Amino acid sequence: MADQDAYGESSEVSWPLDSTNVYGTLVRPAAPGPFPAVVMVAGSGPTDRDWNSPLLPGSNGSARLLAEALAQAGFASLRYDKRVSGPHARENLPLLTGKLSMQSHVDELAGAVCTLAHQSYVRSDRVFALANSEGTLHALNYQLHNPAIPLVGLVLIGPPGRAVGTVARSQLAAQASSIPDGDALLALYDAAISRFLAGEPTNPDPALPEGVQMLLQGLESPANLPFARELWVADAAPLLRQVNVPMLVIIGKKDIQVDWQADGGPLQRAAEGRKDITFLFPENANHVLKQELRPRSELIAPEIVESYNGPNTHLDPEALTGILEWLAGHV
């Protein structure tokens, strides 16, 4: 069933993958095709096709807003729920426990690319990926797996330029610096992570804050393995160096999860000599490309993260313009 909107037409789609199905939303512009197209890849955790999460308030997800903007600019798109996100997560989880991996996420993306490329109104030779955070790793890995339908370009939003575990630790270190015995607590966290990476139980010290203990428990949950151990050491920089299609890398200066200097620097070094890789560091974009006008010094996790999808949030104009202009220049 298709829904007609001012920006175009949206419809629901699904495809089988192993013992499950993947569900998504297609959007086509309100004009004759065929169109270049964009597959959107969500970030970490139970983030759904719209880039909403049950862990965060609000339903004004950036992916839906991006899909509408892309349609107005003449691009079709497909955004999809990872199989452990969205309305089918609960039924899928028992089927996927112990089977989630970096490769299983690439398989989801491969199905999305195939589904989008085979729409009659899509130019199958002009399919791009637009990925956020963890999703940037899956988009890069997809392109490096000799896919049946190669992407012609990647838009990487908030990619980690350091190992994911290093990025996570830097966030915790920033919080630890403002509490008593922060260094000692960080050492306890480091010890638990070392056990996790060695394949042992994390056995978190009871002195660790509840939020940190929940993080550690989530990492070693059977439902998240082996994926969590693979993800913790994953890093976009060496992958970026190997991918041989044009790329746009965007890290907002108001991003408090991935740092435009600490992560942007290694990515820029990995891209040295590559004229087909463009970097954009919007002044007021956050991790999900929403506009954030408050000073960086006032942005403190987790309160800021919880405001990502509020009803009054909107895409950062500088970031959105950069994406649309880059895509138009590579069609």
C-alpha positions as CSV (number, residue, x, y, z in Angstrom):
1,M,0.0,0.0,0.0
2,A,1.5,3.3,-1.1
3,D,1.0,6.7,0.7
4,Q,1.1,9.9,-1.3
5,D,2.8,12.9,0.3
6,A,3.9,16.3,-1.0
7,Y,7.5,15.0,-1.4
8,G,6.5,11.8,-3.2
9,E,5.2,8.4,-2.5
10,S,6.1,5.9,0.3
11,S,5.4,2.2,0.5
12,E,6.2,-0.7,2.8
13,V,8.5,-3.5,1.6
14,S,10.0,-6.7,3.1
15,W,12.4,-9.4,2.0
16,P,13.5,-12.7,3.5
17,L,16.8,-13.2,5.2
18,D,17.6,-16.6,6.7
19,S,14.8,-17.5,9.1
20,T,13.5,-14.0,9.4
21,N,12.3,-11.0,7.3
22,V,13.6,-7.5,7.0
23,Y,11.1,-4.7,6.8
24,G,11.5,-1.2,5.4
25,T,10.0,1.9,3.7
26,L,10.6,2.9,0.1
27,V,10.2,6.5,-0.9
28,R,10.0,7.7,-4.5
29,P,9.9,11.3,-5.7
30,A,6.7,12.8,-7.2
31,A,8.0,12.8,-10.7
32,P,8.7,10.3,-13.6
33,G,11.7,8.1,-13.0
34,P,14.1,6.5,-13.2
35,F,15.8,8.0,-10.1
36,P,19.2,7.6,-8.5
37,A,18.7,6.1,-5.1
38,V,20.0,5.9,-1.5
39,V,19.9,3.1,1.0
40,M,20.0,4.3,4.6
41,V,21.8,2.4,7.3
42,A,20.9,3.0,11.0
43,G,23.3,3.4,13.9
44,S,23.9,1.3,17.0
45,G,21.5,-0.4,19.3
46,P,17.8,-0.9,18.6
47,T,17.6,2.1,16.3
48,D,14.9,1.5,13.7
49,R,14.4,2.5,10.1
50,D,13.6,6.1,11.0
51,W,16.5,6.3,13.4
52,N,14.3,6.3,16.4
53,S,15.0,4.1,19.4
54,P,12.9,2.7,22.3
55,L,15.8,3.8,24.5
56,L,15.2,7.5,23.7
57,P,12.1,9.7,23.8
58,G,10.6,11.1,20.7
59,S,9.8,9.8,17.2
60,N,11.1,12.6,15.0
61,G,13.9,10.4,13.5
62,S,16.5,11.9,11.1
63,A,16.2,9.1,8.5
64,R,12.6,9.8,7.8
65,L,13.4,13.5,7.5
66,L,16.3,12.7,5.2
67,A,14.2,10.4,3.0
68,E,11.7,13.2,2.5
69,A,14.4,15.7,1.6
70,L,16.0,13.3,-0.8
71,A,12.7,12.7,-2.5
72,Q,12.2,16.4,-3.0
73,A,15.7,16.5,-4.5
74,G,14.9,13.7,-7.0
75,F,16.3,10.6,-5.1
76,A,14.5,7.5,-4.3
77,S,15.4,5.8,-1.0
78,L,15.0,2.7,1.2
79,R,15.3,2.7,5.0
80,Y,15.0,-0.5,6.9
81,D,14.7,-1.9,10.4
82,K,17.6,-4.0,11.5
83,R,16.2,-7.3,12.5
84,V,16.6,-6.6,16.3
85,S,14.9,-3.2,16.0
86,G,11.5,-2.0,15.1
87,P,8.1,-3.8,15.6
88,H,9.5,-7.2,14.8
89,A,12.5,-7.2,17.1
90,R,10.8,-9.3,19.8
91,E,9.9,-12.1,17.5
92,N,13.2,-12.1,15.7
93,L,15.5,-12.1,18.8
94,P,15.1,-15.8,19.7
95,L,15.9,-16.6,16.1
96,L,19.0,-14.5,16.0
97,T,20.5,-15.1,19.4
98,G,24.1,-16.2,18.9
99,K,23.9,-15.4,15.2
100,L,24.3,-11.6,15.2
101,S,27.7,-10.6,13.7
102,M,29.2,-7.9,11.5
103,Q,28.5,-10.1,8.6
104,S,24.8,-10.5,9.5
105,H,24.5,-6.7,9.3
106,V,26.2,-6.7,5.9
107,D,23.6,-9.3,4.8
108,E,20.8,-7.0,5.9
109,L,22.3,-4.2,3.9
110,A,22.8,-6.4,0.9
111,G,19.2,-7.3,0.8
112,A,18.2,-3.7,1.1
113,V,20.5,-2.7,-1.8
114,C,19.1,-5.5,-4.0
115,T,15.5,-4.6,-3.1
116,L,16.0,-0.9,-3.9
117,A,18.0,-1.6,-7.1
118,H,15.2,-3.8,-8.5
119,Q,12.5,-1.2,-8.2
120,S,11.3,-0.3,-11.7
121,Y,11.8,3.4,-11.0
122,V,15.3,3.2,-9.7
123,R,18.6,3.5,-11.6
124,S,20.3,0.3,-10.5
125,D,23.7,1.7,-11.5
126,R,23.3,4.7,-9.3
127,V,22.6,3.4,-5.7
128,F,24.4,5.2,-2.8
129,A,24.5,4.4,0.9
130,L,23.8,7.0,3.6
131,A,24.9,5.6,6.9
132,N,25.1,6.8,10.5
133,S,27.5,5.9,13.3
134,E,27.8,2.1,13.5
135,G,26.0,1.8,10.2
136,T,29.0,3.4,8.5
137,L,31.0,0.3,9.3
138,H,28.4,-1.9,7.7
139,A,28.3,0.3,4.6
140,L,32.1,0.2,4.3
141,N,32.2,-3.6,4.9
142,Y,29.4,-4.2,2.3
143,Q,31.5,-2.4,-0.4
144,L,34.6,-4.4,0.5
145,H,32.7,-7.8,0.2
146,N,32.6,-7.7,-3.6
147,P,28.8,-7.2,-3.7
148,A,26.6,-8.2,-6.6
149,I,25.4,-4.6,-6.7
150,P,28.3,-2.2,-5.8
151,L,27.4,1.1,-4.3
152,V,28.5,4.1,-6.4
153,G,29.2,6.3,-3.4
154,L,28.9,6.5,0.4
155,V,27.7,9.2,2.7
156,L,29.2,8.4,6.1
157,I,27.6,10.4,9.0
158,G,29.5,10.2,12.4
159,P,31.8,7.4,11.5
160,P,34.2,6.3,14.3
161,G,37.8,7.1,13.3
162,R,39.0,5.1,16.3
163,A,38.0,1.6,17.5
164,V,34.4,1.7,18.7
165,G,35.6,0.6,22.2
166,T,38.0,3.5,22.3
167,V,35.3,6.0,21.3
168,A,33.0,4.6,24.0
169,R,35.8,4.8,26.6
170,S,36.5,8.4,25.7
171,Q,32.8,9.2,26.4
172,L,33.0,7.5,29.8
173,A,36.3,9.2,30.6
174,A,34.7,12.6,30.0
175,Q,32.0,11.7,32.5
176,A,34.4,10.2,35.0
177,S,36.5,13.3,35.1
178,S,33.7,15.2,36.8
179,I,33.0,12.6,39.6
180,P,34.9,11.6,42.8
181,D,37.3,8.6,42.2
182,G,36.6,8.8,38.5
183,D,40.0,7.4,37.6
184,A,39.6,4.4,39.8
185,L,36.2,3.7,38.4
186,L,37.6,4.0,34.9
187,A,40.3,1.4,35.8
188,L,37.6,-1.0,37.0
189,Y,35.8,-0.5,33.7
190,D,39.0,-1.1,31.7
191,A,39.6,-4.4,33.6
192,A,36.0,-5.6,32.8
193,I,36.5,-4.7,29.1
194,S,39.8,-6.6,29.0
195,R,38.0,-9.7,30.3
196,F,35.2,-9.2,27.7
197,L,37.6,-9.0,24.8
198,A,39.4,-12.1,26.1
199,G,36.2,-14.0,25.9
200,E,35.7,-14.2,29.7
201,P,32.8,-13.0,31.8
202,T,33.1,-9.2,32.5
203,N,32.4,-9.6,36.3
204,P,31.9,-5.9,36.7
205,D,32.9,-4.5,40.1
206,P,29.9,-3.5,42.2
207,A,31.4,0.0,42.6
208,L,30.8,0.8,38.9
209,P,27.8,3.0,38.2
210,E,24.6,1.3,37.2
211,G,24.7,2.7,33.7
212,V,28.2,1.3,33.1
213,Q,27.2,-2.1,34.6
214,M,24.2,-2.2,32.2
215,L,26.6,-1.4,29.3
216,L,28.8,-4.3,30.2
217,Q,25.9,-6.7,30.7
218,G,24.6,-5.7,27.3
219,L,27.9,-6.3,25.6
220,E,28.2,-9.9,26.9
221,S,24.5,-10.8,26.5
222,P,24.2,-14.0,24.4
223,A,21.8,-12.1,22.1
224,N,24.6,-9.6,21.2
225,L,27.4,-12.1,20.6
226,P,29.6,-12.6,18.6
227,F,28.7,-9.2,17.2
228,A,29.6,-7.1,20.3
229,R,33.2,-8.3,20.4
230,E,33.6,-7.7,16.7
231,L,32.1,-4.2,16.9
232,W,34.2,-3.2,19.9
233,V,37.5,-3.4,17.9
234,A,36.0,-2.1,14.6
235,D,37.3,1.1,13.2
236,A,36.2,3.0,10.0
237,A,39.6,4.5,9.2
238,P,41.3,1.4,7.8
239,L,38.1,0.4,5.9
240,L,37.9,3.9,4.4
241,R,41.4,3.5,3.0
242,Q,40.3,0.3,1.1
243,V,37.0,1.5,-0.4
244,N,37.5,2.8,-3.9
245,V,34.3,4.8,-4.5
246,P,33.6,8.5,-3.8
247,M,32.7,9.2,-0.2
248,L,31.4,12.1,1.8
249,V,32.4,12.0,5.5
250,I,30.3,14.2,7.9
251,I,31.0,14.8,11.6
252,G,29.2,17.6,13.2
253,K,31.1,19.9,15.6
254,K,28.2,19.4,18.1
255,D,28.5,15.6,17.9
256,I,29.3,14.4,21.5
257,Q,29.5,10.7,20.5
258,V,32.0,10.9,17.7
259,D,34.4,13.8,17.8
260,W,35.1,15.8,14.7
261,Q,38.8,16.1,15.7
262,A,39.6,12.9,17.5
263,D,37.8,10.8,15.0
264,G,37.9,13.1,12.0
265,G,41.7,13.3,12.2
266,P,42.4,9.6,11.7
267,L,39.8,9.4,8.9
268,Q,41.5,12.4,7.1
269,R,44.9,10.7,7.5
270,A,43.4,7.5,6.0
271,A,42.1,9.5,3.1
272,E,45.3,11.3,2.3
273,G,45.9,11.4,-1.5
274,R,42.3,10.6,-2.2
275,K,40.6,13.4,-4.2
276,D,37.3,11.4,-4.2
277,I,36.8,11.6,-0.4
278,T,35.2,14.8,0.9
279,F,35.0,15.9,4.5
280,L,32.4,18.2,6.0
281,F,32.3,19.3,9.7
282,P,29.1,21.3,10.1
283,E,29.3,23.9,12.9
284,N,25.9,23.0,14.5
285,A,25.2,19.4,13.6
286,N,24.9,16.7,16.2
287,H,25.4,12.9,15.9
288,V,22.2,12.3,14.0
289,L,22.5,15.5,11.9
290,K,20.0,17.5,13.9
291,Q,20.8,21.2,14.4
292,E,22.2,22.0,17.8
293,L,22.6,25.7,18.6
294,R,23.8,25.5,22.2
295,P,27.5,25.9,22.9
296,R,29.5,22.7,22.8
297,S,30.5,23.2,26.5
298,E,26.8,22.9,27.5
299,L,26.3,19.6,25.7
300,I,26.5,16.8,28.2
301,A,25.5,13.1,27.7
302,P,23.1,11.5,28.3
303,E,20.8,14.5,28.5
304,I,21.6,15.7,25.0
305,V,21.3,12.3,23.5
306,E,17.8,12.0,24.9
307,S,16.8,15.1,22.9
308,Y,17.9,13.8,19.5
309,N,14.4,13.0,18.3
310,G,12.3,15.6,20.0
311,P,9.3,17.0,18.1
312,N,10.9,20.4,17.6
313,T,14.2,19.1,16.3
314,H,15.1,19.4,12.6
315,L,18.0,18.6,10.3
316,D,21.0,20.9,10.3
317,P,20.8,23.0,7.2
318,E,24.5,23.0,6.5
319,A,24.7,19.2,6.7
320,L,21.6,18.6,4.6
321,T,22.8,21.0,1.9
322,G,26.2,19.3,1.9
323,I,24.6,15.9,1.4
324,L,22.3,17.0,-1.4
325,E,24.9,18.9,-3.2
326,W,27.4,16.0,-3.0
327,L,24.9,13.5,-4.2
328,A,23.8,15.7,-7.1
329,G,27.5,16.0,-8.1
330,H,28.0,12.3,-8.2
331,V,24.9,11.2,-10.1
